[in-house]
Amino acid sequence: MATTTATITLSSSDLLTDNLSLSSTMNLYQHGTTATGLDECNYHRANIPTGTNFDLVQDSAALNTSGANYLYIINKNTDVTDYVTISVRTEVIGHLYAGDWMFVPWSDATTDNQSSTDQTGDDSSIEIQAFTHECVIEYALFHVGETLVDAADS
């Protein structure tokens, strides 16, 4: 199995009265184990036109809803005024300006907990919308191997 390690380091000499220095590292493992690494990565690049909603991660057989999945997104633009809005279902969770990135755990299991009267229950995707200019987004989904539902999936 693959060994994939995620590391983040935060530092500042003037944010607080003392120097700030935080660092954390973790290996990406399959759910319920500390020995078996995730064995799939889907990496993509997308040009998001201004004002367009783009479904970055949709319901997918690639995602194990009860397992470990991690999503990395980066805005590759260089103009600091170019940004995208990141939404999960109808909730905006933030903006990624040029050069900004995010790394989060992800599950498409949100549909499992929706009531039959909730009309948004069929949408568990992550959506990106570009503002100001077209934005170039790169994203990677680290996950357990895909499960084929039937022969037509191959």
C-alpha positions in Angstrom: 0.0 0.0 0.0 1.1 3.6 -0.6 2.5 5.7 2.1 1.2 9.3 1.9 2.2 11.9 4.5 0.5 15.3 5.0 2.4 18.1 6.8 1.5 21.6 7.7 3.7 24.2 9.3 2.4 27.6 10.6 4.9 30.2 11.8 4.8 34.0 12.5 7.1 36.3 14.3 4.6 39.1 14.8 1.1 37.6 15.0 1.3 37.1 18.8 3.5 38.6 21.5 5.7 35.5 21.2 6.8 33.7 18.1 4.3 31.3 16.7 5.6 27.9 15.5 3.2 25.0 14.9 3.8 21.9 12.9 1.8 18.7 12.4 2.4 15.6 10.3 0.1 12.7 9.7 0.0 9.6 7.4 -3.1 9.0 5.4 -4.4 5.6 6.4 -7.5 3.7 5.5 -10.3 3.8 8.0 -9.8 1.6 11.1 -6.1 1.0 10.6 -2.7 2.5 11.3 -0.8 0.3 8.9 -2.7 0.3 5.5 -2.3 3.5 3.5 -4.8 4.9 1.0 -4.3 3.4 -2.4 -5.9 5.8 -4.9 -5.4 9.5 -5.8 -7.4 11.3 -8.4 -5.6 14.5 -9.5 -7.3 17.1 -11.8 -6.8 20.6 -13.1 -9.9 22.7 -14.1 -10.4 26.2 -15.5 -13.4 27.7 -13.7 -15.0 30.5 -15.8 -16.2 33.6 -13.9 -19.6 33.1 -12.4 -19.7 29.3 -13.2 -20.5 26.7 -10.5 -18.3 23.7 -11.0 -19.0 20.4 -9.2 -15.5 19.6 -8.0 -16.3 16.3 -6.1 -19.7 14.7 -6.8 -21.2 11.5 -5.4 -18.8 8.8 -6.6 -18.0 5.2 -6.3 -14.4 6.4 -5.7 -15.4 7.6 -2.3 -15.9 5.1 0.6 -18.5 6.9 2.7 -17.5 5.1 5.8 -13.8 5.3 5.1 -11.0 7.8 5.0 -10.9 10.3 2.1 -8.9 13.5 1.9 -9.3 16.5 -0.5 -6.6 19.0 -1.5 -7.6 22.1 -3.5 -5.4 25.0 -4.7 -6.1 28.2 -6.6 -3.3 28.4 -9.1 -4.0 32.0 -10.2 -1.3 34.6 -9.4 -3.4 37.8 -9.3 -4.4 38.3 -5.6 -7.8 39.5 -6.5 -8.8 36.3 -8.3 -10.7 34.0 -6.0 -13.2 31.1 -5.8 -15.9 30.4 -3.3 -16.0 26.8 -2.0 -19.4 25.4 -1.0 -20.6 22.1 0.4 -24.2 21.6 -0.5 -25.7 25.1 0.0 -23.2 26.3 2.6 -20.3 28.5 1.7 -17.3 27.3 3.7 -14.8 29.9 2.4 -12.8 31.6 -0.3 -9.5 30.5 -1.9 -7.6 33.5 -3.2 -4.7 33.2 -5.7 -2.2 30.8 -4.2 -4.5 29.7 -1.4 -5.1 26.0 -0.7 -7.0 23.7 1.6 -6.7 20.1 2.8 -9.8 18.5 4.4 -11.3 15.1 5.2 -14.2 14.4 2.9 -17.1 12.0 2.7 -20.1 12.0 0.4 -22.2 10.4 3.1 -24.3 13.6 3.6 -27.1 12.1 1.6 -27.4 9.2 4.1 -28.7 11.6 6.8 -31.3 13.6 4.8 -35.0 13.4 5.4 -37.3 12.5 2.6 -38.6 16.1 2.5 -35.2 17.7 2.2 -34.8 18.5 -1.5 -31.1 19.3 -1.2 -30.3 15.8 0.1 -29.2 14.5 -3.3 -26.4 17.0 -3.6 -23.3 16.2 -1.5 -20.8 17.7 -3.9 -18.2 20.3 -3.3 -18.9 23.3 -5.6 -16.5 26.0 -6.7 -17.5 29.3 -8.2 -15.0 31.8 -9.7 -15.2 35.5 -9.2 -13.4 38.4 -10.8 -11.6 36.2 -13.5 -11.4 32.6 -14.6 -9.5 30.6 -12.0 -7.3 27.6 -12.5 -7.9 25.0 -9.8 -5.9 21.9 -9.1 -7.4 19.3 -6.8 -6.6 15.8 -5.6 -8.8 13.3 -3.9 -6.9 10.7 -1.8 -9.0 7.7 -1.1 -9.4 3.9 -0.9 -9.6 2.1 -4.3 -12.7 2.5 -6.4 -15.5 -0.1 -6.1 -17.1 -1.0 -9.4 -20.9 -1.4 -9.2 -21.3 -3.5 -12.3 -19.4 -4.4 -15.5 -20.5 -1.2 -17.2 -18.3 0.8 -14.8 -15.1 -0.7 -16.1 
